[in-house]
């Protein structure tokens, strides 16, 4: 069982062209604490291949992709994952992947608040 104040992280790798839809879908969820987005490059198992004869081994099929990170309360995890999955879907190989797991420690730097209270807007002025 999860503690009532348990937190989760979600990491999603998505196509850049779906970012607007994903942000719109996730930011309107109740309790949405925020999101980080990074430009990364990579490839999934369906694009991986071993170099053919005469092909340089240093050449890899890295594609530009986006890495999203969202931290949320455990109760909101499935809603966050489903919002990302539905908004990032195109139906073609390479739509991306979503990973999630527990967060052991969270701390707001400015106030020292820890746990779930570090996710929600601070009541301090």
N, C-alpha and C positions, 0 to 999 in steps of 0.2 A: 504494500500500500504506500501511497505517496503522502508526505506531510502536506497539511493544508497550505503551507507557505512555500511548497517546493517550487523550484524554478526549472525551466528547460531552455536549451538553446536550439535554434534551428539554423542550419546552414543549407542554402540552396544554390545550385549552379543552374543558371538559366540563360536562354538566348537573349542578347541585348535588345532585340526588337520587342520582347515581351515585357520589358521593365516597367513601362508606363501602366500597363494593365495590372501587373503584380503589385506595384506600389498602391494604386487605387484600391485594389481588393483588400490588402492587408491593413492599410492605414485607417480604414473605416471599421475595423473589428473593435468590439468593446475591450477596453483595457490595453489597447495597442501601445507599447512603450517606446517604440522607435525601431529604426533599421539602419544597418550599415551596408554599403554597396561598394564593391571593389572590382576593378577591371582585372581579369586574370586571363591566362591562356591555358588551354588544356585539350585533352581529347578523351573520349570514353572508349570502352572496350569495343564498341561497334565500329569505331574509326581506327583502331589500332591495327597495325600490320607489321610484319617483319620486312625489312628492306629486300627488294628483288635484286636479282643479279644486275650489276651496273648502277644501282641506286646508292647514293651516299647514305651511310647509316646515321649521320648527324641530322639528316632532314627528317623532321617529325611533323605529323599533321596537326600541329597546335592551332586551335581556333580561338578567336576572341570570345570569351564568355564572361558572365557576371557572377560574382559570388555575393550572395546576400546573407546577412547574419541578423537574426531576430532573437531576442531573449524575452521570455514570457512566463507567466504563471502556468503551472502544470495543467490547470483547468482549461486554459486557452490553447493548449498545444495542438489538438486535432483541428480546431478552427483555423489556426495559422497555417498548418500544413495543407489543408484542403483549399484554402484561399489561394495559396501560392500555386498549388498543383493545377487548379482549374484555370487560373489566369495565365500560367506559363505554357499551357497546352497548345500545341499546333497540330499534333497528330503525326509528326515526322520524327525519324530517328534524330537524336541529339537535342530533344526538348529539355533534358537536364535531369538532375537528381536532387533529392531532398534528404538530409540527414538530421537527426535530432538526438538529444541526450540530456541527462541531468546536469544542472549547474551546482557545484558544491559550495562556491563562495561568490558573493556579489557585494560590492561596496561602492557607494557614491563617494567620490574623492572629496568633494567640497564639504559635505556634512558628516561623513563617517557612517551614514545609514547603511545597514546591511540587509541582506535578504530581499524579499519582495518589495519592501519600502524603498529600496534603491532604484527600482524600476519606475515607480509612479512619480508623477510630478511632486517635487518637494513643496511642503506647505510653508517653509521658511521664506522670508523675503531677503 
